[in-house]
């Protein structure tokens, strides 16, 4: 499962909209949408999103 898929799954399981997650993580809604669509993500953004969702992301080299 990609990082974007993991973020989307965690967000929807918590009943959050992209806007709500963005506000909590101090990023833009467009950033959340880009991440969820599989675009590259900075470590800073990844850290903010995972902290806001209280999750850990599994990174794999496939």
C-alpha positions, 0 to 999 in steps of 0.5 A: 500500500502506497503512502498516499493510500495509507494516509487516505485510509487513516483519514477516512477511518477517522471520518475526517475530510481532506480539509479537516486533516489539512487544518489539523496538520497545518498543510493545505487541502491541496497538499493532502489531495496530492499526497493521497493521489500518490505524488511525492511527499516531503518528510516534513509533510509526512511527519505533519500528516502522520502526527495529525492522524496518530499513525505510523507509515510503513515504507517499503522498497518494492 
